[in-house]
Amino acid sequence: MVHTVVAVNAHPDDEAILTGGTLAKLAAAGHRVVLVTATDGDAGPAAAQFGTGGELGARRLAELRASAEALGAAEVIHLGYSDSGLDADPAVAPPGRRRFVDVPVEEAAEALAVVLRRERADLVLGYDPAGGYGHPDHVRVHEVVRGAQQLAGVPRLLEATAPREPITTALRLAARLHALPTGFDPAEWAHGFTPRARITHRIDVTPVIAAKRAAMAAHLSQASGDDGSGGRNLAAVLKLPLAAYRRALGREYFVDPAATPGTVQGQIFGAPA
């Protein structure tokens, strides 16, 4: 049976990092995959290199379409909102546009519900309550997707996440080795992502790891620093040898809010995802 999956993300490139392998597997299995991005990422890094006033947002949406092609997604939809920025500072709101965090949750949920109804979505993907690492737009995606699922009557919701414990352990180790950026506090991640015991789905995406890597590589503006130095985290990940990349990113994780934690599923729709 063919299902329709609508994956909702905050910015272009989020779809590839947390869920790209799962989406590629679903598409390869014949399911319809639709990518929805709340914002165009116009307040993200690289604005100095690629321009402001819409130039960066347009570029990032084009990169998202290239990522969608690599993943096998059928459609890309932008809800039309502006990137809120990591600090959600009102001063960065672009003229004539509304940042995602400034839009009432109910309004954005109804806009997304229109998409879900039109697509007759069987499954919608959102984010965990922490929004992963806490970006305001990611937290808002969590809120909006939950609201839209109820409005549209989508039968299933999975929230993309990662196990908290190995992330915090790695950050503490990096701090001891003085390998973290100045001012970065690992304690801020103590409540990020999801405790391992609450994860309900762990998907092996190694069979489609090349598609995931191609989707990440499509986001060229995010694979370099503002000065074009290539110093961003995405660039560093893409430089990993394929074997190391597979080990680091070969699993993707989700929480089903309607499920009882305890048994971790490795598939979706009753067949390998």
C-alpha positions in Angstrom: 0.0 0.0 0.0 1.3 3.4 -0.9 1.3 6.1 1.8 1.8 9.8 1.8 4.4 11.2 4.2 4.7 14.9 4.9 7.9 15.9 6.5 7.8 19.4 8.2 11.0 21.2 8.9 12.1 24.6 10.1 14.7 25.5 7.5 16.2 24.1 4.3 18.8 21.5 5.2 17.0 20.2 8.3 15.2 17.6 6.2 18.6 16.1 5.2 20.3 16.0 8.5 17.8 14.4 10.8 15.5 12.5 8.5 17.1 12.3 5.0 17.8 8.6 5.1 14.3 7.7 6.3 12.7 9.9 3.6 14.9 8.3 1.0 14.0 4.8 2.1 10.3 5.7 2.1 10.5 7.2 -1.4 12.5 4.3 -2.7 9.7 2.0 -1.4 7.2 3.8 -3.5 5.6 6.1 -0.9 4.9 9.8 -1.7 7.2 12.1 0.2 6.4 15.8 0.5 8.8 18.2 2.1 7.4 21.3 3.9 9.7 24.0 5.2 8.3 26.6 7.5 11.0 29.2 6.6 13.4 29.9 3.8 16.4 30.2 6.1 16.9 33.8 5.2 18.3 34.7 8.6 20.8 31.8 8.7 24.5 31.8 8.4 26.2 32.7 5.1 24.2 35.9 4.6 27.4 37.9 4.3 28.6 35.6 1.5 25.3 35.1 -0.4 23.5 38.3 0.3 20.5 39.5 2.3 17.1 40.9 1.3 15.9 37.6 -0.1 19.0 36.4 -1.9 19.9 33.9 0.7 16.4 32.6 1.2 15.9 32.1 -2.6 19.2 30.3 -2.8 18.4 28.0 0.2 15.0 27.1 -1.3 16.7 26.2 -4.6 19.1 24.0 -2.5 16.1 22.4 -0.8 14.7 21.4 -4.2 18.0 19.8 -5.1 18.0 18.0 -1.8 14.4 16.8 -2.5 15.5 15.4 -5.9 18.4 13.5 -4.2 16.0 12.0 -1.6 13.3 11.1 -4.2 10.7 13.5 -2.7 7.8 14.4 -4.9 7.2 18.0 -3.9 8.6 20.9 -1.9 6.3 23.4 -0.1 7.4 26.6 1.6 4.8 28.0 4.1 6.1 31.5 3.4 7.5 32.5 6.8 10.9 34.1 7.5 13.7 32.5 9.5 13.4 33.7 13.2 17.2 33.5 13.8 18.8 31.5 16.5 18.2 34.1 19.2 14.8 35.1 17.9 15.8 38.8 18.2 12.9 41.0 16.9 15.5 43.3 15.4 16.2 40.7 12.6 12.7 40.6 11.3 12.9 41.5 7.6 10.6 44.3 6.3 7.3 43.2 5.0 7.6 39.6 6.3 6.7 37.7 9.4 9.2 35.5 11.3 7.9 32.0 12.1 8.0 32.6 15.9 5.8 35.7 15.5 3.0 33.8 13.8 0.4 32.5 16.3 0.6 28.7 16.6 -3.0 28.3 15.7 -2.6 30.3 12.4 0.5 28.4 11.3 -1.1 25.1 12.3 -4.1 25.8 10.1 -1.9 26.7 7.2 -0.1 23.4 7.6 -3.3 21.5 8.0 -4.4 22.8 4.6 -1.4 21.0 3.1 -2.0 17.9 5.1 -5.6 17.7 4.0 -4.8 18.3 0.4 -2.1 15.6 0.5 -4.3 13.2 2.5 -1.2 12.6 4.6 -1.0 9.2 6.3 2.0 10.3 8.4 3.4 13.7 9.4 7.0 14.2 10.7 7.8 16.9 13.1 10.3 17.5 15.9 10.6 16.5 19.6 9.4 19.0 22.2 12.9 20.4 22.7 13.2 21.2 19.0 16.4 19.1 19.1 19.0 21.7 20.2 16.4 24.4 21.0 16.3 26.6 18.0 13.1 28.7 18.3 11.9 27.7 14.9 12.4 24.0 15.7 10.4 24.3 18.9 7.7 26.1 16.9 7.6 23.3 14.4 6.9 20.9 17.2 4.0 23.0 18.4 2.6 23.7 14.9 2.9 20.1 13.7 1.0 18.7 16.7 -1.7 21.3 16.2 -2.0 20.6 12.5 -2.1 16.8 13.0 -5.2 17.3 15.1 -6.9 19.8 12.7 -6.3 17.6 9.7 -6.9 14.3 11.3 -3.6 12.8 10.2 -3.5 9.2 11.8 0.2 9.1 12.6 2.8 11.5 13.9 6.5 10.8 14.4 8.9 13.4 15.9 12.5 13.4 14.7 15.1 13.4 17.4 18.3 11.9 18.5 19.4 10.0 21.7 20.4 12.6 24.3 23.0 10.7 26.2 25.7 10.1 23.6 25.4 13.8 22.5 25.9 15.1 26.0 28.7 12.6 26.7 30.5 13.7 23.5 30.1 17.4 24.4 31.5 16.9 27.9 34.5 15.1 26.5 35.0 17.9 23.9 34.9 20.4 26.7 37.6 18.6 28.7 39.7 18.6 25.6 39.0 22.3 25.0 37.6 21.5 21.6 34.4 23.6 21.9 33.9 27.1 20.6 34.5 29.9 23.1 31.4 30.5 25.2 29.7 27.2 24.3 28.2 25.6 27.4 27.5 21.8 27.1 25.1 22.2 30.0 22.7 23.9 27.7 22.2 20.6 25.9 21.2 18.7 29.1 17.6 19.0 28.0 18.1 18.8 24.3 16.8 16.0 22.0 15.3 12.9 23.8 16.4 10.4 26.4 17.2 7.1 24.8 14.5 5.3 26.8 11.8 7.4 25.2 12.8 6.8 21.6 10.3 4.5 19.8 11.9 4.2 16.3 15.5 3.7 15.2 15.8 3.5 11.4 18.8 2.0 9.7 19.5 4.3 6.8 22.8 2.8 5.7 21.3 1.3 2.6 20.5 4.8 1.3 23.4 6.7 2.9 24.6 8.0 -0.5 21.2 9.7 -1.0 21.4 11.3 2.4 24.9 12.5 1.8 23.9 13.9 -1.6 20.9 15.7 0.0 23.2 17.3 2.6 25.7 18.2 0.0 23.0 20.0 -2.0 23.0 22.7 0.8 26.1 24.4 -0.5 25.4 27.7 1.2 25.4 26.0 4.6 28.6 24.0 4.0 30.8 27.1 4.2 31.3 29.9 6.7 30.3 33.5 6.0 33.7 34.0 4.5 33.5 30.9 2.3 36.1 29.2 4.4 34.1 25.9 4.6 34.3 26.0 8.4 30.7 25.1 9.3 29.7 21.9 10.9 28.0 20.6 7.8 31.1 21.0 5.8 33.1 19.1 8.4 30.6 16.2 8.3 30.6 16.1 4.5 34.4 15.7 4.6 34.2 12.5 6.6 35.2 9.4 4.7 32.1 7.4 3.6 32.7 4.7 6.2 32.9 7.2 9.0 29.9 9.1 7.7 27.9 5.9 7.6 28.8 5.1 11.2 28.0 8.6 12.4 24.8 9.2 10.5 23.6 5.7 9.6 20.7 5.7 12.1 17.8 8.1 12.4 15.6 8.4 15.5 11.9 9.2 16.1 9.4 9.3 18.9 5.8 8.3 18.4 3.9 10.4 21.0 1.0 7.9 20.9 3.2 4.9 21.6 4.4 3.4 24.9 8.1 3.7 25.2 10.0 0.5 25.7 10.0 -1.3 22.4 12.1 0.3 19.6 10.8 -0.2 16.1 13.1 -0.4 13.1 10.4 0.1 10.5 7.5 2.2 9.5 4.1 1.1 7.9 4.9 -2.5 8.8 7.6 -2.9 6.3 11.3 -1.7 6.2 11.2 2.0 6.0 
